[in-house]
């Protein structure tokens, strides 16, 4: 068994715990995920099974989409409902004020990751250091916001947004920074990931469905739009042993098949090399 299972991760469960539950449920030797979701976040979590765990680097820079609810005038130490309330303010934020602040959060922006995050500092996660009472020093990073649109106001100071962003964007940090632009504080009441690369939440399965064997296993070769190259047994063995093969195909990347899908190869100057092995 190899491929990708789309999980609709529930709130209150870490991504690693979710992976372990799926791994045990399907009897996989190895499993991983393609993009962490916070414990209090829910939604699409693509889980790789067995050799498909090698797809991690391929998905490292894929865009994400979210539906998220921000409440202004309140703040926790984690900027979501997992943390403790650290600040409240008596404000009355309007839709007009929110809309006027949104243009500053389009395109390339610098973003400081939350101190309670999985960002590594000298090999240790920032949230682990914070929980040990240690100081955390993080650096801002450049992310890209394709769209941050106000969907509607759901309650006093509470607004639902649709977000399309680059990989590595922290939704909680976006809430913090938008609140600061509105001269107040803020907290993420809900984060739901709806898309990850070409994957969509509507195609995902719950943990209970996966435990009961009701899921689709997405073949890794469907993730690539490259042309196909088919090899005989001898050529397959050579390529798997790290050898180059002569090829008449034009330079470029290809899906390589032997007895099964092998992975992605590249033809350069008449020679074929396997660059991503998936079997």
TORMIDREN-36005 format. One record per residue (C-alpha): x, y, z. Coordinates in nm, 3 decimals. Each point is the difference from the previous one (the first is absolute). Layout:
BEGIN
+---------+---------+---------+
:      c1 :      c2 :      c3 :
+---------+---------+---------+
:       X :       Y :       Z :
...
+---------+---------+---------+
***
This chain:
BEGIN
+---------+---------+---------+
:      c1 :      c2 :      c3 :
+---------+---------+---------+
:   0.000 :   0.000 :   0.000 :
:   0.133 :   0.338 :  -0.099 :
:  -0.172 :   0.330 :  -0.069 :
:  -0.176 :   0.291 :   0.169 :
:  -0.307 :  -0.002 :   0.225 :
:  -0.183 :   0.329 :   0.046 :
:  -0.101 :   0.041 :   0.364 :
:  -0.251 :   0.250 :   0.134 :
:   0.186 :   0.059 :   0.325 :
:  -0.218 :   0.088 :   0.299 :
:   0.080 :   0.273 :   0.255 :
:   0.192 :  -0.099 :   0.311 :
:   0.232 :  -0.245 :  -0.175 :
:   0.360 :   0.065 :  -0.102 :
:   0.104 :  -0.077 :  -0.356 :
:   0.252 :  -0.261 :   0.119 :
:  -0.264 :  -0.175 :   0.211 :
:  -0.237 :  -0.002 :  -0.297 :
:   0.272 :  -0.154 :  -0.218 :
:   0.064 :  -0.274 :   0.257 :
:  -0.372 :  -0.083 :   0.022 :
:  -0.026 :  -0.031 :  -0.380 :
:   0.325 :  -0.197 :  -0.019 :
:  -0.129 :  -0.255 :   0.250 :
:  -0.346 :  -0.013 :  -0.159 :
:   0.129 :  -0.088 :  -0.348 :
:   0.292 :  -0.216 :   0.118 :
:   0.269 :   0.216 :  -0.161 :
:   0.370 :  -0.039 :   0.077 :
:   0.060 :   0.374 :  -0.042 :
:  -0.222 :   0.308 :  -0.014 :
:   0.043 :   0.376 :  -0.002 :
:  -0.194 :   0.315 :  -0.081 :
:   0.029 :   0.278 :  -0.254 :
:  -0.025 :   0.315 :   0.210 :
:  -0.065 :   0.032 :   0.373 :
:  -0.335 :   0.111 :   0.136 :
:  -0.013 :   0.152 :   0.351 :
:  -0.166 :  -0.205 :   0.273 :
:  -0.302 :   0.234 :   0.004 :
:  -0.017 :   0.017 :  -0.381 :
:  -0.212 :  -0.237 :  -0.204 :
:  -0.038 :  -0.098 :  -0.361 :
:   0.211 :  -0.142 :  -0.278 :
:   0.309 :  -0.198 :   0.101 :
:   0.150 :  -0.209 :  -0.284 :
:   0.165 :  -0.309 :   0.150 :
:   0.267 :  -0.189 :  -0.192 :
:   0.019 :  -0.376 :   0.032 :
:   0.322 :  -0.207 :  -0.023 :
:   0.227 :   0.106 :  -0.292 :
:  -0.221 :   0.303 :  -0.071 :
:   0.155 :   0.162 :   0.308 :
:   0.276 :   0.099 :  -0.243 :
:  -0.241 :   0.254 :  -0.149 :
:   0.054 :   0.237 :   0.295 :
:   0.257 :   0.220 :  -0.176 :
:  -0.216 :   0.013 :  -0.315 :
:  -0.288 :   0.143 :   0.205 :
:   0.212 :   0.229 :   0.217 :
:  -0.091 :   0.315 :  -0.193 :
:  -0.360 :  -0.071 :  -0.101 :
:  -0.261 :   0.272 :   0.060 :
:  -0.268 :  -0.038 :   0.268 :
:  -0.356 :   0.131 :   0.039 :
:  -0.193 :   0.052 :   0.323 :
:  -0.324 :   0.119 :   0.149 :
:   0.082 :   0.171 :   0.328 :
:  -0.181 :   0.198 :   0.267 :
:   0.176 :   0.285 :   0.182 :
:  -0.136 :   0.168 :   0.312 :
:   0.140 :   0.342 :   0.084 :
:   0.028 :   0.151 :   0.347 :
:   0.120 :  -0.325 :   0.155 :
:   0.335 :  -0.179 :   0.000 :
:   0.154 :  -0.325 :   0.125 :
:   0.368 :  -0.089 :   0.034 :
:  -0.029 :  -0.240 :  -0.295 :
:  -0.232 :   0.225 :  -0.209 :
:  -0.254 :  -0.284 :  -0.015 :
:  -0.240 :  -0.170 :   0.242 :
:   0.269 :  -0.243 :   0.122 :
:   0.165 :   0.274 :   0.204 :
:  -0.086 :   0.210 :   0.303 :
:  -0.157 :   0.345 :  -0.030 :
:   0.266 :   0.266 :   0.049 :
:  -0.185 :   0.315 :  -0.106 :
:  -0.350 :   0.137 :  -0.059 :
:  -0.099 :   0.341 :  -0.134 :
:  -0.331 :   0.180 :  -0.025 :
:  -0.030 :   0.057 :  -0.375 :
:  -0.266 :  -0.003 :  -0.267 :
:   0.168 :  -0.086 :  -0.330 :
:  -0.214 :   0.056 :  -0.310 :
:   0.000 :  -0.168 :  -0.342 :
:   0.108 :   0.330 :  -0.154 :
:   0.305 :   0.018 :   0.225 :
:   0.095 :  -0.360 :  -0.078 :
:  -0.035 :   0.049 :  -0.376 :
:   0.212 :   0.314 :   0.013 :
:   0.282 :  -0.192 :   0.173 :
:   0.006 :  -0.298 :  -0.238 :
:   0.196 :   0.154 :  -0.294 :
:   0.313 :   0.008 :   0.217 :
:  -0.022 :  -0.381 :   0.020 :
:   0.022 :  -0.080 :  -0.370 :
:   0.305 :  -0.115 :  -0.192 :
:   0.340 :  -0.043 :   0.163 :
:   0.005 :   0.077 :   0.371 :
:   0.243 :  -0.058 :   0.285 :
:  -0.144 :  -0.217 :   0.272 :
:   0.133 :  -0.084 :   0.346 :
:  -0.092 :  -0.360 :   0.095 :
:  -0.190 :  -0.040 :   0.329 :
:   0.217 :  -0.092 :   0.298 :
:  -0.229 :  -0.299 :   0.053 :
:   0.080 :  -0.167 :  -0.333 :
:   0.189 :  -0.299 :  -0.136 :
:   0.275 :   0.229 :  -0.131 :
:   0.336 :  -0.157 :   0.086 :
:   0.255 :   0.187 :   0.211 :
:   0.331 :  -0.186 :   0.031 :
:  -0.180 :  -0.323 :  -0.074 :
:  -0.283 :   0.053 :   0.249 :
:  -0.355 :   0.118 :  -0.071 :
:  -0.083 :   0.352 :   0.115 :
:  -0.312 :  -0.110 :   0.191 :
:   0.206 :  -0.256 :   0.194 :
:   0.240 :   0.273 :   0.111 :
:  -0.289 :   0.229 :   0.099 :
:  -0.159 :  -0.272 :   0.211 :
:   0.335 :  -0.045 :   0.175 :
:  -0.012 :   0.369 :   0.090 :
:   0.288 :   0.090 :  -0.231 :
:   0.033 :   0.308 :  -0.219 :
:  -0.072 :  -0.051 :  -0.369 :
:   0.174 :   0.206 :  -0.268 :
:  -0.153 :  -0.038 :  -0.345 :
:   0.070 :   0.172 :  -0.330 :
:  -0.262 :   0.141 :  -0.234 :
:  -0.040 :  -0.168 :  -0.338 :
:  -0.148 :   0.101 :  -0.332 :
:  -0.331 :  -0.162 :  -0.093 :
:  -0.246 :   0.068 :  -0.280 :
:  -0.369 :   0.077 :   0.048 :
:  -0.187 :  -0.052 :  -0.326 :
:  -0.337 :   0.091 :   0.148 :
:  -0.135 :   0.089 :   0.343 :
:  -0.370 :   0.068 :  -0.042 :
:  -0.262 :   0.085 :   0.259 :
:  -0.289 :  -0.245 :  -0.036 :
:  -0.229 :   0.141 :   0.269 :
:  -0.027 :   0.127 :   0.356 :
:  -0.129 :  -0.282 :   0.221 :
:  -0.023 :   0.177 :   0.337 :
:   0.124 :   0.310 :   0.180 :
:   0.369 :   0.047 :  -0.089 :
:  -0.006 :  -0.343 :  -0.168 :
:   0.060 :  -0.048 :  -0.373 :
:   0.028 :  -0.290 :  -0.242 :
:   0.275 :   0.019 :  -0.264 :
:   0.104 :  -0.202 :  -0.305 :
:   0.378 :  -0.022 :  -0.036 :
:   0.219 :  -0.119 :  -0.289 :
:   0.368 :   0.009 :   0.092 :
:   0.342 :  -0.146 :  -0.058 :
:   0.133 :  -0.294 :   0.194 :
:   0.150 :   0.104 :   0.334 :
:  -0.259 :   0.268 :   0.074 :
:  -0.122 :   0.002 :   0.361 :
:  -0.373 :   0.076 :   0.014 :
:   0.026 :   0.083 :   0.372 :
:   0.275 :   0.254 :  -0.071 :
:  -0.217 :   0.154 :  -0.271 :
:  -0.276 :   0.042 :   0.259 :
:   0.246 :   0.164 :   0.241 :
:   0.129 :   0.240 :  -0.266 :
:  -0.342 :   0.092 :  -0.139 :
:  -0.115 :   0.074 :   0.353 :
:   0.303 :   0.225 :   0.052 :
:  -0.090 :   0.186 :  -0.321 :
:  -0.343 :   0.058 :   0.157 :
:   0.169 :   0.132 :   0.318 :
:  -0.115 :  -0.292 :   0.212 :
:   0.078 :  -0.365 :   0.071 :
:  -0.145 :  -0.318 :  -0.151 :
:  -0.040 :  -0.374 :   0.028 :
:  -0.073 :  -0.276 :  -0.253 :
:  -0.330 :  -0.161 :   0.093 :
:   0.012 :  -0.248 :  -0.285 :
:   0.236 :  -0.114 :  -0.276 :
:  -0.126 :  -0.239 :  -0.268 :
:   0.235 :  -0.097 :  -0.283 :
:  -0.199 :  -0.050 :  -0.319 :
:   0.277 :  -0.053 :  -0.255 :
:   0.361 :  -0.122 :  -0.004 :
:   0.161 :   0.011 :  -0.342 :
:  -0.240 :  -0.177 :  -0.237 :
:  -0.180 :  -0.179 :   0.284 :
:  -0.344 :   0.114 :   0.123 :
:  -0.176 :  -0.050 :   0.332 :
:  -0.315 :  -0.123 :  -0.178 :
:   0.193 :  -0.316 :  -0.094 :
:   0.126 :  -0.071 :   0.354 :
:  -0.110 :  -0.272 :   0.244 :
:  -0.055 :   0.005 :   0.375 :
:   0.209 :  -0.206 :   0.241 :
:  -0.297 :  -0.229 :   0.063 :
:  -0.046 :  -0.063 :  -0.372 :
:   0.369 :  -0.082 :  -0.039 :
:  -0.009 :  -0.232 :   0.303 :
:  -0.290 :  -0.182 :  -0.167 :
:   0.185 :  -0.033 :  -0.330 :
:  -0.210 :   0.262 :  -0.179 :
:   0.257 :   0.214 :  -0.178 :
:   0.169 :   0.053 :  -0.337 :
:   0.372 :  -0.052 :  -0.044 :
:   0.128 :   0.255 :  -0.252 :
:   0.271 :  -0.142 :  -0.224 :
:   0.311 :   0.222 :   0.007 :
:   0.037 :  -0.005 :  -0.379 :
:  -0.322 :   0.203 :  -0.033 :
:   0.169 :   0.295 :   0.173 :
:   0.230 :   0.066 :  -0.294 :
:  -0.097 :   0.128 :  -0.344 :
:   0.320 :  -0.114 :  -0.172 :
:   0.001 :  -0.231 :  -0.303 :
:   0.062 :  -0.370 :   0.064 :
:   0.300 :  -0.221 :  -0.075 :
:  -0.038 :  -0.379 :   0.017 :
:   0.301 :  -0.225 :   0.064 :
:   0.066 :  -0.371 :  -0.041 :
:   0.128 :  -0.206 :   0.295 :
:   0.368 :   0.047 :  -0.089 :
:  -0.026 :   0.378 :  -0.037 :
:  -0.207 :   0.022 :   0.320 :
:   0.269 :  -0.186 :   0.197 :
:   0.276 :   0.228 :  -0.133 :
:  -0.191 :   0.315 :   0.086 :
:  -0.080 :  -0.128 :   0.351 :
:   0.372 :  -0.070 :   0.048 :
:   0.078 :   0.366 :  -0.066 :
:   0.118 :  -0.038 :  -0.358 :
:  -0.082 :   0.238 :  -0.284 :
:  -0.190 :  -0.122 :  -0.304 :
:   0.030 :   0.127 :  -0.354 :
:  -0.325 :   0.162 :  -0.109 :
:  -0.140 :   0.139 :  -0.323 :
:  -0.252 :   0.211 :   0.190 :
:   0.035 :   0.380 :   0.008 :
:   0.163 :   0.152 :   0.308 :
:  -0.242 :   0.038 :   0.290 :
:  -0.173 :  -0.186 :   0.283 :
:  -0.200 :  -0.322 :  -0.044 :
:  -0.206 :  -0.254 :   0.191 :
:   0.198 :  -0.323 :  -0.008 :
:  -0.163 :  -0.344 :  -0.007 :
:   0.153 :  -0.344 :   0.018 :
:  -0.191 :  -0.287 :   0.158 :
:  -0.181 :   0.282 :   0.187 :
:   0.028 :   0.376 :   0.038 :
:   0.361 :   0.066 :   0.098 :
:  -0.003 :   0.376 :   0.052 :
:   0.115 :   0.310 :  -0.187 :
:   0.296 :   0.006 :  -0.233 :
:   0.176 :   0.268 :  -0.200 :
:   0.147 :  -0.018 :  -0.347 :
:   0.297 :   0.226 :  -0.056 :
:   0.233 :  -0.009 :  -0.300 :
:  -0.138 :  -0.336 :  -0.108 :
:   0.037 :  -0.169 :   0.339 :
:  -0.282 :  -0.103 :   0.235 :
:   0.050 :   0.015 :   0.378 :
:  -0.248 :  -0.089 :   0.276 :
:  -0.034 :   0.314 :   0.216 :
:  -0.288 :  -0.103 :   0.228 :
:  -0.023 :  -0.371 :   0.079 :
:  -0.334 :  -0.117 :   0.137 :
:   0.038 :  -0.378 :   0.012 :
+---------+---------+---------+
***
